[in-house]
């Protein structure tokens, strides 16, 4: 990275941590959140107008989800009278379109098996929910661009409780197709799949959004390989108003092999440029214990 590209225009502390990005994913992956945000992307609406804009949103869930999104600063309530208010997207909410576009593109390229006819909002929430889950980002970061690793290599810095949780997360990621294992039962070797490497783009879009419009953060460690890889790939243009769900998004053409994806990811990491000075990188292995809850 040249000196010119690392000119500091923003404090290094603005680099979002894994925990803050995970916290943002946890909020944005709440069921019905994507539909509510899309409805408000069309313009300011009352609570009844919001429900009318998308009849699929259940009344029983809408108000609680709106409260969460309002608390996160994504939705703003505008008083219109006694105990009445309209809902509108904040600047933070309006900036979410590239995040949704990146998540939808990934979910369409790597759809869940056994789920037929899944709609765009649910695909977006599922992709973001993977990033909200504990250990997902640290595990994928540690596997990205490396030779297959046995389980003890992945969890050397974790305590016994976190090691058990990390193993369950590996099994979940395997079921979703983000990691794979080879070898015998007592010596499984784990690898990141093409889908696992590609979700770095979604993480990067979310990290860029969280950095530009900070959300409530939780402790975490910055600078994972997955974060670096995704940030470069976040050149996702915002869809036109109303365009995101109006027609299917074209899925990216799958790359030929996982090795190609890993090479691309390593190249992205090496050639990444920032508008601010890069944050200090943690020592290898790049393993962080991301805090948060499962969906």
N, C-alpha and C positions, 0 to 999 in steps of 0.2 A: 504494500500500500504506500503510495507516494505521500510526501509531506503535504503537497497541495491538496490532495483529496481529504486529508485529515484535519484541515483547518477548523479550529474550534469556533463555532458560532453559537453553540448551546452547551450548557454545563454537562459534563459526563454523567452527573447524577440523574439526568433525564432519561438515560437508558433504562427501559423497563425491566424489572426482574421477572424471573420465571413465575414467581408467586403472583405478581400483579397481573400478568397476562392470563394465568390460570384463573384468577378471580374474575377477570372480565369475561372469560369464556363461560364460567359458571353462571353468571348473570344472563348472558346473551343466549345460552342454550336452554333456558327455561321453556317448558312447553307453552306454546302460543305467543311467545315473545316476538318471534319473527313476523308472524301475521299481523300483530298489533303495530309493530314498527312500519311494516309495509303499508298498512292502511293509513297511518299518519303521514307517510311520505307523500300521499296525495294531497295533504293539506290539513289544517286545523279542524278538529272535530270534537263534538260533545261525546259523552260516554255512550249515549244512545246512537249517535251517528257513527261512532267507531264500530259498534256491534252490527249496525246495518251495512257498513262497508264490507264486512266479511262475516256472513252468517255462520261460518264454521267455528268462529270463536265462541265458546260457551260463556254465558253470563256468569256462571258460578266461578269461573277462573279469571275472567277478564280483569276484575277490579283488583284482585290480589297481585296479578302480574303487572298491572299498571303501577301499583304502589312500589313494587320492586324496581321497575325501570325508572320511576320518578326518583326514588332514593339513590339510584346509581347516576342520576343526572342525565339520563338519555331522553327522558320525556319531561316537559315543562307543563305545569298546570296554570292556566290563566283564569283568574276569578271573573265570573260573568254575572254574579248576583249572590243573593243569600244562599249559602251552601251549594252553589253551582259553579262549575268551571269547565273550560274547554281544555282539550289536550293538544299539544303540538310537540314536534321534535325540537329538541335543543340543538345547538351547534354540534354537540357531541353525537346526538342521534343522527343528524344529517350526514355526518362523516362516516357512517357505518356501511354505506353502500359497497365500497370495495371489499370489506370484510365478508359481507354476505355473498358477493360475486365469487370471491376466491373459495369460500366454503362450498358453494353450490357446484362450482367447476370440479373441485376435487371429488365431491360425493357422486357426481354423474360419471366421472371417469372410473371411480372405484365403488360401484354400488354395493349395498349390503346384499348378501345372498339370502334368498328366501323372502325378500320383501319386494313384492311386485306393485307397480303403480304408485310408488311413494312420491308425494308432492314436494315441490321445491322448499317450502318452509320447513317441513320436517327433515329434509335432507340437510339443510343448513344447520339446524339445531343438533342433529346427530353428529355432524362433523365437528362442530364447536364443543359438543359434549365430550368428545374423545380427548380434547385438549384440556378440558376442565377436570378430568379424572386424575387422581394422585399418581405420580410416578411416570405418566405417559411421556412427557417431554424429556425428563432426564434419561429414561431408558432408551428412547429413540435416538437422543443425542449421542449417547455412549455407543450405540450400535452403528451409527451413520458412517459409511465409508470405511468400515473396518472389517477385518476377518471375523467369521463367526466366533462368538465367545460363550464359554460355559457360564452357568449361572453364578458361581462364586466370584467370577471376575467382574460381574455387573454390580455387585452389591457389597463390595469390600468396605465402603465407608458407612454402611447402614447398620443400625442396631438390629437385634433379633426381631423385634416387632415389625420394623419397616421392611426387613427382608421377606417376611411372610407376605406382607401386603404387596411388595414388588413382584413376587412370584405369581400371585393371583392376577395382578395387572398384566403380566406377560401372557398369561393364558387368555385373558380377555382380548388383548391386542392380537394374539394369534387367531382367535375366533373371528375377529374383524378383518384379518388379512394384513395387518401392519407389521407383524413379525412372523418369522417361521423358525422351525427348529429341525435339526438333523442329528443323526447319531443315535446311540442307544439310550435306553431309558435312564441309566445311571450317569450318562455323560452327554446329555443334550447340549447342542451348540446352537445358540440363538443368533439370528441375523435380522436386520431390517429389510423389509420387502420394498418393492417399488412404491407401493401405496404408502408405506411408512415414511419413506424418504420424501415423497411428494407432499405429505401433509405439512411439511416445513413451510410451504408456500402459504398455507392457511395461518399457521403460527406467525409467520412474518407479517401478514396483513394485520393480524390482531395486535402484534407488538407495535407496529407503526401507528395504529389507531390509539393504542394505550399510551404511547409516547407523546403523540400530538395532543391528545385530550386525556390526561391522566385520570384513571379510575382509582377507587379505593384499593390500596395495595396490601399485600401480605408479604412477609419476609421470604426472600428467595435469592438465588444466585444468578447474576446476569451472565451473558456471554456463552451460551451453549452452542454447539455446532448447528443444531436444528434451528435456533433463533437466527443465527447468522445466515444460514442458507435461505431461510424463508424470507428474510428482509429484502434480499436482492430480488427475489421473485415476485415481490409485491407490486409490480407494475401492472396493476389491475385497474382499468379505467372504470369510473363510476358509471353504472347503467343510467340511461335516461329515466326521468321520473315515470314510474309506472311500468318500466320495461322489465324489471327483474323477474317477476312471476307471470308476465303476460304471455311469454312464449318459452319453450324449452331452451335452455342454454346449450350451445354446442359443446360436447365433451371434447377434451383435448385428445389428440391421437396418442394412443399408448406408445411408450418407447419400447424398443425391441427387447431389452434385458435389464435386469436389476443392476448389473455392472455399469451400464451406461448411466443409469440414474445416480448411482453412487459417485461416478466420475464427475457428473454435472454438479452434484452437491459439493464435492471437494473443490471444484473450480470456482463455484459461487463463493465458498468460504474464503478462498484466497484472493478473489478479486472484488470483494465487497467494499463499497465506498459509503461513507457516512457524511452527513452535513455537519457533524460534530465529531470531536475527538473520540476514538474508540475507547470503550471501557476496558480496564485491565482484565485480562483473561484469567480464569481460575486455573490452578495446576491440574494436570491430567491425573486420574481420569475425570472427565467432565461429568460428574455425577452429582445431582442435587436432589434434595428431598423436597418436592413441591408440596406445599400445604394445601388443604382444601378438602372438600367432601366429594364423594361420588354423586352422580346425578340421582 
